Amino acid sequence: MLLRTAAIPSAQTLDDEKIHYIPLDFIYERSRNYDTLARNLAREVRARAKGKKVCYCVDGDASEDAAARLLIARGAKAVGGRSKGAYFAERAALTGEYTAVSAFSVGERALALPLVVYDVTQDNLPDIKLFLAEKYGDEAPAMYISVEKNDRMPLFSVDRERPAGLCGIVVYDVPLLEKKVFTFEDFIAILRRLRAPDGCPWDKVQTHESIRINAIEEAYELVDAIDRGDVARMLEETGDVLMQAAFHALIEEEKGGFTVADMLTAVSEKLITRHTHIFGKDRAQDAEGALSVWDQNKMKEKGQNTYADAVNDVPECFPALLRAQKIAKRMEKGGWDAATLENFEKKFREEYGELLAAHRAGDKTAVAEELGDVLFCTVELGRAVGVDCEMALLDTVKKCAARYTAYEGLVRADGKDVHALTEAEKADYYGRAKDAARD
């Protein structure tokens, strides 16, 4: 009989019954991590089983032991036992459904409360505590369980214990309105409650169309928070952007269309299939190469057989400057003139001359058309010098607003009228305003 470890209560039972066994604790000492331990244990059992039958014994059920699973996969027979998850659940007086997971794989499993974590050791307890506290909050009600005791305590206290032998942690569920930390599942549950027949009168009547602009507004508010470097607002606005996406998914789910799970699956698949330089055979040495791989995969996925297909796929609801940049970039990939300073200078002179001619002729329709051509030329200039035109213009608008605010403040502070200044005074106030706004 081979025993995975003698550091369990079951080993004492075998000793009391004078049942001979060979402990495999020495395997732990030469294993770097949990996966290596499982492989080394399975390799040791197979080596000792050559030409004879052996029994590999573990605490709990065989399905909970990684080495046992490897042996079963190679044809070993398993005799079921009482699971460690069930043992700790009973000790914690859990009734109904619960999630049970080994401490060695807690970060790889989908978790739900109430949660039972077994295989807790002195080495992994600090990391397990931090992981669970980040997910459920420091104050989440928990129980530390060992052979000798059951101790109910807040989650932040469990790593004060000194595990030895069979130990586990149970994290209890709490009512939604008593939670301090919420999961994605809680977030979706709240939105579903708002959309329920007896939910919020406003939320439950919204449609895709009625809230479609909200997504744009929230995205702009997030960009504004980023531009301001306001981390507190970024926290709020990222949540608002997520809420808009989830709200649309729930509306569609109610209609029998796609679900929240479908949405998460679709975006995960996209990340994998677009990043074939990470998850596939393509190669990318830098950011430009990675973007090229992304664009190629995107065209393939969308069934875009021509560059014109990609050009016409740019959403019409984009701001004009942003849409112009994207279209120009895709046109260049399709063989259109490259964005260079030389090309800009030639094209700008041509378009500007046509604008002046239309203006002199008093043709307002032609003036609008030619002005659009001039503006498109400036987009090409931005691309030629490697600057995002949308962001550059937004920055300039903010700069101009700040300068004018300072300018007017200086004028009014001197008791003057902004409409009654000489050119010299304007220049003086503007210079001072530039310095004030810069500070």
C-alpha positions in Angstrom: 0.0 0.0 0.0 1.3 3.4 -1.0 0.0 6.4 0.9 0.3 9.9 -0.7 1.2 11.4 2.6 1.4 10.4 6.2 0.5 13.9 7.4 -3.2 13.1 7.5 -5.5 11.7 10.2 -6.1 8.6 8.1 -2.5 7.6 8.5 -3.0 7.3 12.3 -5.9 5.0 11.7 -3.7 2.7 9.6 -1.0 2.8 12.3 -3.6 1.9 15.0 -4.8 -1.0 12.9 -1.1 -2.0 12.3 -1.6 -1.8 8.5 1.7 -1.5 6.7 2.0 1.3 4.2 4.8 3.2 2.4 4.4 7.0 2.7 5.3 9.1 -0.4 6.1 12.3 1.5 9.6 12.3 0.0 8.0 13.0 -3.4 6.9 16.4 -2.0 10.4 17.4 -1.2 11.6 17.0 -4.8 8.6 18.6 -6.6 8.7 22.2 -7.6 4.9 22.8 -7.7 1.5 21.1 -7.6 1.6 19.9 -11.2 5.1 18.5 -10.9 4.0 16.8 -7.6 1.1 15.1 -9.4 3.3 13.8 -12.2 6.0 12.6 -9.8 3.6 10.8 -7.6 2.0 9.1 -10.6 5.4 8.1 -11.9 6.4 6.7 -8.6 3.3 4.6 -8.3 3.7 3.2 -11.8 7.3 2.4 -11.1 6.4 0.4 -8.0 3.5 -1.3 -9.8 5.7 -3.0 -12.4 5.1 -6.7 -12.1 2.9 -6.5 -9.1 -0.3 -4.9 -7.8 -0.2 -1.8 -5.6 -2.8 0.3 -3.9 -2.3 4.1 -4.0 -4.3 5.6 -1.1 -5.3 9.3 -0.9 -7.4 11.3 1.6 -10.8 12.1 0.1 -12.1 10.8 -3.2 -9.8 9.7 -6.0 -11.3 12.4 -8.3 -9.9 15.1 -6.0 -6.3 13.9 -6.3 -4.4 15.0 -9.5 -2.0 12.0 -9.4 -4.9 9.6 -9.0 -6.6 11.2 -12.0 -3.4 10.7 -14.1 -3.3 7.0 -13.0 -7.0 6.5 -13.8 -6.5 8.0 -17.2 -3.9 5.2 -17.9 -6.2 2.4 -16.9 -5.9 2.2 -13.1 -9.0 1.2 -11.2 -10.4 3.6 -8.6 -12.5 2.9 -5.5 -14.5 5.9 -4.5 -14.2 7.5 -1.1 -15.8 10.3 0.8 -14.7 13.6 -0.8 -12.8 16.2 1.1 -15.3 18.8 -0.1 -18.2 16.9 1.5 -16.2 16.5 4.7 -15.6 20.2 5.1 -19.1 21.1 4.0 -20.5 18.9 6.7 -18.1 20.4 9.3 -19.3 23.9 8.2 -23.0 22.9 8.4 -23.5 23.8 4.7 -26.8 22.6 3.3 -27.8 22.6 -0.4 -25.5 23.4 -3.2 -21.9 24.5 -2.7 -18.7 24.7 -4.8 -15.7 22.6 -3.7 -12.2 23.2 -5.1 -8.6 22.3 -4.2 -6.4 25.1 -3.0 -4.0 24.2 -5.7 -6.5 25.0 -8.5 -8.6 27.7 -6.9 -7.4 30.2 -9.5 -8.3 28.0 -12.4 -12.0 27.2 -11.6 -15.2 29.1 -11.8 -16.2 29.8 -8.2 -19.5 30.5 -6.5 -20.6 30.9 -2.9 -20.8 29.1 -0.6 -17.3 27.9 -1.3 -15.3 25.0 0.2 -11.5 25.1 -0.3 -9.6 21.9 0.7 -5.9 21.0 0.5 -5.0 24.1 2.5 -1.4 24.1 3.7 0.8 26.6 5.6 2.5 27.4 2.3 -0.5 28.2 0.2 -2.8 29.7 2.9 -1.5 33.3 2.5 -2.0 33.3 -1.3 -5.4 31.6 -1.0 -6.5 34.3 1.6 -5.5 37.1 -0.7 -7.1 35.6 -3.8 -10.4 35.0 -2.0 -10.4 38.4 -0.2 -9.9 40.2 -3.5 -12.9 38.3 -4.9 -15.3 38.4 -2.0 -13.9 41.0 0.4 -11.9 41.0 3.6 -15.0 40.9 5.8 -16.6 37.9 4.0 -17.8 35.4 6.6 -15.5 32.3 6.6 -14.6 29.3 8.7 -11.2 27.8 9.1 -11.5 24.0 9.6 -8.8 21.5 10.8 -9.1 18.2 12.4 -9.1 19.8 15.9 -11.4 22.8 15.4 -13.9 24.8 13.5 -13.3 28.6 13.8 -15.8 31.1 12.4 -14.0 34.3 11.4 -13.8 37.1 8.8 -11.8 36.0 5.7 -8.9 38.4 6.5 -8.1 36.4 9.6 -7.8 32.9 8.2 -4.1 33.2 7.5 -3.3 33.7 11.1 -3.9 29.9 11.5 -1.1 27.4 11.2 -2.4 24.5 9.0 -1.1 21.0 9.6 -2.7 17.9 8.2 -6.2 18.0 6.8 -7.3 21.7 6.7 -9.8 23.7 4.7 -11.6 27.1 4.4 -15.3 27.7 3.9 -16.5 31.0 2.6 -20.2 31.5 3.2 -22.7 33.3 1.0 -24.5 36.4 2.2 -27.6 38.2 1.0 -27.0 40.5 -2.0 -27.8 43.7 -0.1 -25.3 42.8 2.7 -22.4 42.3 0.3 -19.4 44.6 0.4 -17.7 43.2 -2.7 -19.7 42.1 -5.8 -18.9 39.5 -8.5 -19.8 39.7 -12.2 -22.6 37.2 -11.4 -23.9 39.6 -8.7 -23.7 42.5 -11.2 -25.8 40.6 -13.8 -28.3 39.5 -11.1 -28.8 43.2 -10.2 -29.5 44.1 -13.8 -31.9 41.2 -14.2 -33.7 42.4 -11.1 -34.1 45.9 -12.5 -35.5 44.4 -15.7 -37.9 42.1 -14.0 -41.7 42.7 -14.3 -41.8 44.1 -10.9 -38.4 45.9 -11.3 -37.5 49.5 -12.0 -40.3 51.3 -14.0 -37.6 53.0 -16.2 -35.1 50.1 -16.6 -37.7 47.5 -17.6 -39.1 49.4 -20.5 -35.8 50.3 -22.2 -34.9 49.0 -25.6 -31.8 48.8 -27.7 -32.9 51.9 -29.5 -33.9 54.0 -26.5 -30.5 53.6 -24.8 -28.2 53.4 -27.8 -26.8 56.9 -27.3 -26.0 56.1 -23.7 -23.1 53.8 -24.8 -21.5 56.7 -26.7 -22.0 59.1 -23.8 -20.5 56.7 -21.3 -17.5 56.0 -23.6 -16.8 59.7 -23.9 -17.1 60.2 -20.1 -14.5 57.4 -19.7 -12.2 59.0 -22.2 -12.6 62.3 -20.4 -11.7 60.7 -17.1 -8.6 59.1 -18.7 -7.6 62.5 -20.2 -7.9 64.1 -16.7 -6.0 61.3 -15.0 -8.9 61.0 -12.6 -8.6 57.4 -11.4 -11.7 57.6 -9.2 -13.8 58.7 -12.2 -12.2 56.0 -14.4 -13.4 53.4 -11.9 -16.9 54.8 -12.1 -16.9 55.2 -15.9 -15.4 51.8 -16.7 -18.3 50.3 -14.7 -20.8 52.4 -16.7 -19.4 51.3 -20.0 -19.6 47.6 -18.9 -23.2 48.2 -17.7 -24.2 49.5 -21.2 -22.8 46.4 -22.9 -24.4 44.0 -20.3 -27.8 45.9 -20.5 -28.0 45.3 -24.3 -27.0 41.7 -23.8 -29.9 41.2 -21.3 -32.4 42.9 -23.6 -31.4 40.5 -26.3 -31.5 37.6 -23.9 -35.1 38.4 -23.0 -36.0 38.5 -26.7 -34.6 35.0 -27.2 -31.5 36.2 -29.0 -27.9 36.1 -27.7 -27.2 35.8 -23.9 -24.6 37.3 -21.6 -22.7 34.0 -21.9 -22.8 34.3 -25.7 -21.4 37.8 -25.5 -18.5 36.7 -23.3 -17.9 33.7 -25.5 -17.9 35.8 -28.7 -15.4 38.4 -27.3 -13.1 35.6 -25.9 -13.1 33.8 -29.3 -12.3 37.1 -31.0 -9.4 37.7 -28.8 -8.0 34.3 -29.5 -8.6 34.2 -33.3 -7.4 37.8 -33.8 -4.2 37.2 -31.8 -2.8 34.3 -33.8 0.7 35.6 -33.1 0.0 34.6 -29.5 -2.4 31.7 -29.8 -1.5 30.5 -33.3 1.3 30.1 -35.7 1.7 33.7 -36.9 4.6 35.9 -35.7 4.8 39.5 -34.7 8.0 41.2 -33.6 6.5 44.6 -32.6 3.2 46.4 -32.1 3.0 47.2 -35.8 3.3 43.6 -36.7 0.7 42.6 -34.1 -1.7 45.1 -35.6 -1.1 43.8 -39.1 -1.9 40.3 -37.9 -5.1 41.6 -36.2 -6.3 43.4 -39.3 -5.7 40.4 -41.6 -7.6 38.1 -39.2 -10.4 40.7 -38.9 -10.9 40.9 -42.6 -10.9 37.1 -42.8 -13.5 36.7 -40.0 -15.8 39.4 -41.4 -15.7 37.8 -44.9 -14.2 41.0 -46.4 -12.8 39.9 -49.7 -11.8 43.3 -50.9 -10.3 46.4 -49.3 -13.4 48.3 -50.3 -15.3 45.9 -48.0 -13.1 47.0 -45.1 -13.5 50.7 -46.1 -17.3 50.5 -46.1 -17.3 48.6 -42.8 -16.3 51.7 -40.8 -19.4 52.6 -38.8 -21.2 55.7 -40.1 -22.0 56.9 -36.5 -18.3 57.5 -35.8 -17.3 61.2 -35.3 -16.3 62.5 -38.8 -12.6 63.0 -38.0 -12.3 59.5 -36.5 -14.1 57.9 -39.4 -12.0 59.8 -41.9 -8.8 58.5 -40.3 -10.0 54.9 -40.3 -11.2 55.1 -43.9 -8.0 56.8 -45.1 -5.9 54.1 -43.4 -7.8 51.3 -44.9 -7.7 52.9 -48.4 -3.9 53.1 -48.1 -3.7 49.4 -47.2 -5.7 48.9 -50.4 -3.2 50.6 -52.6 -4.3 54.2 -52.3 -1.7 57.0 -52.0 0.4 56.7 -48.9 0.2 59.5 -46.3 3.4 61.5 -46.8 4.3 65.1 -46.3 5.0 65.4 -50.0 1.6 64.0 -51.0 -0.2 66.2 -48.5 1.5 69.4 -49.7 0.6 68.7 -53.3 -3.0 67.7 -52.5 -3.6 70.5 -50.1 -2.6 73.2 -52.6 -5.0 71.7 -55.1 -7.9 71.4 -52.7 -7.3 74.8 -51.1 -7.3 76.4 -54.6 -10.6 74.8 -55.4 -12.1 76.0 -52.1 -11.1 79.6 -52.8 -12.5 79.4 -56.4 -15.8 78.1 -55.0 -15.9 80.8 -52.4 -15.3 83.6 -55.0 -18.0 82.1 -57.2 -20.5 82.2 -54.2 -21.4 78.6 -54.6 -22.1 77.5 -51.0 -22.7 73.8 -52.0 -19.3 73.7 -53.7 -17.7 75.6 -50.8 -18.9 72.9 -48.3 -17.7 70.1 -50.6 -14.2 71.7 -51.1 -13.9 72.4 -47.4 -14.5 68.7 -46.7 -11.7 67.9 -49.1 -9.4 70.3 -47.3 -10.3 68.8 -43.9 -9.7 65.3 -45.3 -6.2 66.5 -46.4 -5.5 67.5 -42.8 -6.3 64.0 -41.8 -3.7 62.7 -44.2 -1.2 65.2 -42.7 -1.9 63.8 -39.3 -1.3 60.3 -40.5 1.9 61.4 -42.4 3.4 62.7 -39.1 2.0 59.9 -37.0 -0.5 61.8 -34.9 -4.0 60.8 -34.1 -6.1 63.7 -35.5 -9.1 63.1 -33.3 -7.0 63.3 -30.1 -4.9 66.2 -31.4 -8.0 68.3 -32.1 -9.6 67.4 -28.8 -6.4 68.5 -27.0 -6.3 71.7 -28.9 -9.9 72.5 -28.2 -9.3 71.9 -24.4 -6.1 74.1 -24.7 -8.0 76.9 -26.4 -10.9 76.8 -23.9 -8.4 76.9 -21.0 -6.5 79.8 -22.6 -9.7 81.8 -23.3 -11.0 81.2 -19.7 -7.7 82.6 -18.4 -7.8 85.4 -21.0 -11.3 86.6 -20.0 -10.5 86.3 -16.3 -7.5 88.6 -16.7 -9.5 91.1 -18.7 -12.4 91.2 -16.3 -10.0 91.4 -13.3 -8.8 94.7 -14.8 -12.4 95.9 -15.1 -12.3 95.9 -18.9 -14.7 94.8 -21.6 -13.5 91.9 -23.8 -15.2 93.7 -26.8 -13.4 97.0 -26.3 -9.7 96.0 -26.3 -7.1 97.3 -28.7 -5.0 94.8 -30.7 -2.0 95.5 -28.5 -4.1 94.8 -25.3 -5.5 91.6 -26.8 -2.0 90.4 -27.6 -0.8 91.3 -24.1 -3.7 89.5 -22.4 -3.4 86.5 -24.7 0.3 86.1 -23.9 -0.4 86.3 -20.2 -3.3 83.9 -20.5 -1.0 81.3 -22.3 1.4 81.5 -19.4 -1.4 81.2 -16.8 -3.1 78.3 -18.6 0.3 76.5 -19.0 0.9 76.8 -15.3 
